[in-house]
Amino acid sequence: MTAIGKTVDNYMMNRCDVGSAILAYDLTGEGEVTFVIDTALGTCSAEWRHIARTLGQYGKVLVYDRAGYGESTRSSLERTPRNIAVELKQLLDFLKIEKNLIMIGHSQGGLYAVQFALMYPGSVFGLILLDPATPFDDEFKKALSKEEYRQSGVDKTGSLKAARWITGSGLGFTLRPLLQKGIPFYYHEFDPEAKEYLLRSLCRKETYKTALAEYFFSHNSDDTKDIADAVSDGALMDMPVKLLTHSSQIYTGELMRYGGMPKEIAEKVEFLWQGIMGKYTHLSQRCEHIAAEKSGHYIHLTDEELLLDIAKSFAGELHERLL
C-alpha cells in the first residue's frame, strides 16, 4: 500500500492504494484516540471536513471517501458492508492506527460503522451512530401501503437511477444549480474548496453507480446478516454506543412539506423509522438513545454542538481508560 498526495482546487487529500481501490483521505489531530468518520450514501468526506477540524482538539480524526466517491477510485470489490469494512481496515493499517477507534457513522455510514465494529471489535472503543441505516427496511414495506411506501422516500433506487442517467449522459453540470439549493448545502455554508469538492463528487456518474451498488447490498439479507444477528444477540456487549436520531416533530414536518404526505401518514412513517433505528439499542448493554431535538436527518450539520459534546465525552472516557 502506498500514499500519494493530491491537491484538488486547493483542497489537499492524501491517497492510499489498498489494492482494490485508491482511497482519498485526510488525517488530522494527534493523540491516542482516533475518530473515524463514515459518510452517508452518495456523499463524500468534504461534508465533514469542518467538523473534523474541531474534533481534532480531542484526538486524531480520519475522514475518507469510500471507493467510488469523491477522489477515491472505483473498487474492484462488490460494495458489500464487509468489503467496505475491509477496505477501511486496510487504510487504517497503512496509517498504523490499530486501536482506540471511535467510529462516527451517519445514515449509510452508520451501517458500515457497525459492520466494522463487529469485524474488528478489538480496534473499536465505541460507536456514535447518527440516524443510521439498518438491515430492516423491509418492515416499511410490510407496514405501509404501496402509495405510502412510495411517498415515504425509503426506497432510494428511483432517484439514484435518475441521477446516474443524467450524469452518465454528460449532463452532470445541469445538477449543480439544483444541488446548491438542496441538501447538504441548505443546512451548512461550506468553505469554497469543500463546496466545490462536494459538487464535483455529486455531479459524477461514478458516485451514483457506487451509491446504487451500496444500496443494493445493504438491502440484501445475506450481506447484512452479521448486523441483523448482532442486534438479536447483543454482540457488542458492553461497547459504548450513542444512537442519535432526528427530531420526530421536525422530520414529520419535512415529510408533510416535501413529500406531500397527510399528517397521519407522515406520523406513521416516522414512528416506523424511529422504531427500526431503535433496534440498534440492543447491540450493546451500554447503548444510549438520544433524540437530536434540533435536527432532521442531517444531525451533524444542524446540531454540531450535540455531536461534539458526545465525541468529547467519549474521548475523555477513553483517555481515562488508557491512564
C-alpha positions in Angstrom: 0.0 0.0 0.0 1.3 3.4 -0.9 0.2 7.0 -0.1 0.0 9.8 -2.7 -0.7 13.4 -2.0 -3.1 15.2 -4.3 -4.4 18.8 -4.4 -7.9 19.4 -5.9 -8.6 23.1 -6.2 -6.5 23.9 -3.0 -8.3 21.0 -1.2 -5.5 18.7 -0.1 -6.2 15.0 0.1 -3.9 12.1 0.6 -4.5 8.9 -1.4 -3.7 5.3 -0.4 -3.7 2.3 -2.7 -5.3 -0.5 -0.7 -5.3 -2.9 -3.7 -9.0 -3.0 -4.6 -9.1 0.9 -4.8 -7.2 4.1 -4.2 -8.8 5.8 -1.2 -8.7 9.6 -0.7 -8.3 10.5 2.9 -7.4 13.3 5.4 -5.9 12.6 8.8 -5.7 15.5 11.3 -5.1 16.0 15.0 -3.0 13.9 17.3 -3.1 11.6 20.3 -4.0 8.0 21.1 -7.7 8.4 20.3 -8.8 8.3 16.6 -12.2 9.3 15.4 -13.1 7.6 12.1 -16.0 9.2 10.1 -18.1 7.2 7.7 -20.4 9.3 5.5 -23.9 8.8 4.2 -25.0 7.2 0.9 -23.7 9.1 -2.1 -21.7 11.8 -0.3 -18.0 12.3 0.5 -15.5 13.5 3.1 -15.9 17.2 2.3 -19.3 17.2 4.1 -17.4 16.5 7.3 -14.2 18.4 6.8 -15.1 21.4 9.0 -16.3 19.0 11.8 -13.1 17.0 11.6 -11.1 20.2 12.2 -13.0 20.8 15.5 -12.8 17.1 16.5 -9.1 17.4 16.2 -9.0 19.0 19.6 -9.8 15.7 21.2 -7.7 13.2 19.1 -6.8 12.2 15.6 -9.6 12.4 13.0 -9.8 10.3 9.8 -12.2 11.4 7.1 -12.1 9.5 3.8 -14.0 8.9 0.6 -15.3 5.4 0.3 -14.3 3.8 -3.0 -16.3 5.4 -5.9 -16.9 8.7 -4.1 -15.0 12.0 -4.1 -11.4 11.5 -5.3 -11.4 7.7 -4.4 -11.3 5.3 -7.4 -13.9 2.7 -8.1 -13.3 -0.6 -6.2 -12.8 -4.0 -7.7 -14.8 -5.4 -4.8 -18.5 -5.6 -4.6 -20.0 -2.8 -2.3 -21.0 -5.2 0.5 -20.7 -3.9 4.1 -18.0 -6.5 4.7 -15.9 -5.4 1.8 -16.2 -1.7 2.7 -15.1 -2.5 6.3 -12.1 -4.5 4.9 -11.0 -1.5 2.7 -11.3 0.8 5.7 -9.2 -1.6 7.8 -6.5 -1.7 5.1 -6.4 2.1 5.1 -6.1 2.2 8.9 -3.4 -0.5 8.8 -1.4 1.7 6.4 -1.7 4.6 8.7 -0.6 2.4 11.6 -3.8 3.0 13.5 -4.7 -0.2 15.2 -6.9 0.6 18.2 -8.7 3.2 20.3 -11.1 4.0 17.5 -14.3 6.0 17.9 -16.4 5.3 14.9 -18.8 8.0 13.8 -21.3 6.9 11.1 -24.1 8.9 9.5 -27.0 7.2 7.8 -25.4 4.6 5.4 -22.1 5.2 7.2 -23.8 4.1 10.4 -24.4 0.7 8.9 -20.8 0.4 7.9 -19.5 1.6 11.3 -21.5 -1.2 13.0 -20.1 -3.8 10.5 -16.6 -2.6 11.1 -17.0 -2.9 14.9 -18.4 -6.4 14.5 -15.4 -7.4 12.4 -12.7 -5.7 14.3 -14.0 -5.3 17.9 -10.5 -5.1 19.4 -9.8 -1.9 17.4 -13.0 -0.1 18.3 -13.7 1.7 21.6 -17.2 3.0 20.8 -19.7 4.0 18.2 -21.6 7.2 17.5 -24.4 6.5 15.1 -26.4 9.4 13.6 -29.7 8.3 12.0 -28.1 5.1 10.9 -29.3 2.9 8.1 -30.4 -0.6 9.2 -30.9 -4.0 7.7 -34.6 -3.8 8.5 -36.1 -1.6 5.8 -38.5 -4.4 4.7 -40.5 -3.5 7.8 -41.6 -0.4 5.9 -43.0 -2.5 3.1 -44.9 -4.7 5.5 -46.5 -1.8 7.4 -47.2 0.7 4.6 -49.4 0.6 1.6 -47.7 0.9 -1.9 -48.6 4.6 -2.1 -47.5 5.3 1.5 -44.2 3.5 0.8 -43.7 5.5 -2.4 -44.3 8.8 -0.6 -42.1 7.8 2.3 -38.8 8.2 0.4 -37.5 5.0 2.0 -36.6 3.5 -1.4 -33.8 5.5 -3.0 -33.5 3.4 -6.2 -35.5 5.7 -8.4 -33.7 8.9 -7.6 -30.3 7.3 -7.7 -31.0 5.8 -11.2 -32.3 9.2 -12.4 -29.1 10.9 -11.2 -27.0 8.1 -12.7 -28.7 8.6 -16.1 -28.2 12.4 -16.0 -24.6 12.2 -15.1 -23.9 9.3 -17.5 -25.4 11.4 -20.3 -22.8 14.1 -19.8 -25.4 16.4 -18.2 -24.0 16.3 -14.7 -23.3 20.1 -14.9 -27.1 20.7 -15.0 -27.4 19.3 -11.5 -25.1 22.0 -10.0 -27.7 24.8 -9.6 -30.2 22.4 -8.1 -27.7 20.8 -5.8 -26.5 24.1 -4.4 -30.1 24.9 -3.2 -30.6 21.5 -1.7 -29.1 19.2 0.9 -26.5 19.4 2.4 -25.9 23.0 1.2 -29.3 24.0 2.6 -28.0 23.2 6.1 -24.5 24.5 6.1 -22.3 27.1 4.4 -19.3 25.1 3.4 -16.0 26.9 2.6 -15.4 27.3 -1.2 -13.0 24.4 -1.5 -15.2 21.9 0.3 -18.2 23.1 -1.6 -16.5 22.6 -4.9 -15.2 19.2 -3.9 -18.7 18.1 -2.9 -20.3 19.5 -6.0 -17.8 17.7 -8.2 -18.5 14.4 -6.5 -22.2 14.9 -6.7 -22.1 15.5 -10.4 -20.1 12.4 -11.3 -21.7 9.2 -12.8 -19.4 7.0 -10.6 -21.0 8.5 -7.5 -24.5 7.2 -8.4 -23.2 3.9 -9.7 -21.5 3.4 -6.4 -24.5 4.5 -4.4 -26.8 2.1 -6.2 -24.4 -0.7 -5.6 -24.1 0.2 -1.9 -27.8 0.5 -1.6 -28.4 -2.9 -3.3 -26.0 -4.8 -1.0 -27.2 -3.1 2.2 -30.7 -4.3 1.3 -29.6 -7.9 0.7 -30.3 -10.0 3.8 -27.3 -12.3 3.1 -24.9 -9.3 3.1 -26.4 -7.7 6.2 -26.8 -10.9 8.2 -23.9 -10.0 10.5 -25.6 -6.8 11.6 -29.1 -8.3 11.9 -27.7 -11.1 14.0 -25.7 -8.7 16.2 -28.9 -6.8 17.1 -30.5 -10.0 18.2 -27.5 -11.3 20.1 -26.3 -8.0 21.7 -23.0 -8.8 20.0 -21.1 -5.7 21.0 -21.8 -6.5 24.7 -20.5 -3.5 26.8 -19.1 -1.3 24.0 -20.2 2.3 24.4 -22.8 3.2 21.7 -24.6 6.5 21.3 -27.5 6.3 19.0 -28.6 9.8 17.8 -31.9 10.0 15.9 -33.6 13.0 14.4 -36.5 15.0 15.9 -39.8 13.3 15.2 -41.5 16.7 15.1 -39.1 18.1 12.5 -39.0 15.1 10.4 -42.7 14.7 10.3 -43.0 18.3 9.2 -40.5 17.6 6.4 -42.4 14.6 5.2 -45.5 16.7 5.0 -43.8 19.7 3.4 -41.6 18.0 0.9 -43.2 14.6 0.5 -46.8 15.9 0.3 -48.0 13.4 3.0 -51.1 13.9 5.1 -50.1 14.3 8.8 -51.4 10.9 9.9 -49.3 9.1 7.2 -46.2 11.2 7.9 -46.5 10.3 11.6 -46.9 6.6 10.8 -43.7 6.6 8.7 -41.8 8.5 11.3 -43.0 6.1 14.1 -41.8 3.1 12.0 -38.4 4.8 11.3 -37.7 5.6 14.9 -38.6 2.0 15.9 -36.4 0.5 13.2 -33.4 2.6 14.1 -34.0 2.0 17.7 -33.2 -1.7 17.2 -29.6 -0.7 17.4 -30.1 -0.1 21.2 -29.9 -3.9 21.5 -26.3 -4.0 20.1 -24.8 -3.3 23.5 -25.7 -3.0 27.1 -24.2 0.4 27.1 -26.2 1.9 24.2 -27.9 5.2 24.9 -30.6 6.5 22.5 -30.5 10.3 22.2 -33.1 12.5 20.3 -31.4 15.3 18.4 -34.2 17.8 19.1 -32.9 20.5 16.7 -32.4 18.2 13.7 -33.9 16.3 10.8 -31.7 13.7 9.1 -28.5 15.8 8.9 -27.8 15.9 12.6 -24.1 16.7 12.1 -24.9 19.8 10.2 -27.9 21.1 12.3 -26.7 20.1 15.8 -22.9 20.0 15.6 -22.6 21.0 19.2 -24.5 17.9 20.4 -22.2 15.7 18.3 -19.1 17.4 19.5 -20.2 17.1 23.2 -20.7 13.4 22.8 -17.4 12.9 20.9 -15.6 14.9 23.6 -17.2 12.7 26.3 -16.2 9.5 24.5 -12.6 10.8 24.1 -12.5 11.7 27.8 -13.7 8.2 28.9 -11.2 6.5 26.6 -8.3 8.7 27.9 -9.2 7.7 31.5 -9.2 4.1 30.5 -5.7 4.5 28.9 -4.2 6.0 32.1 
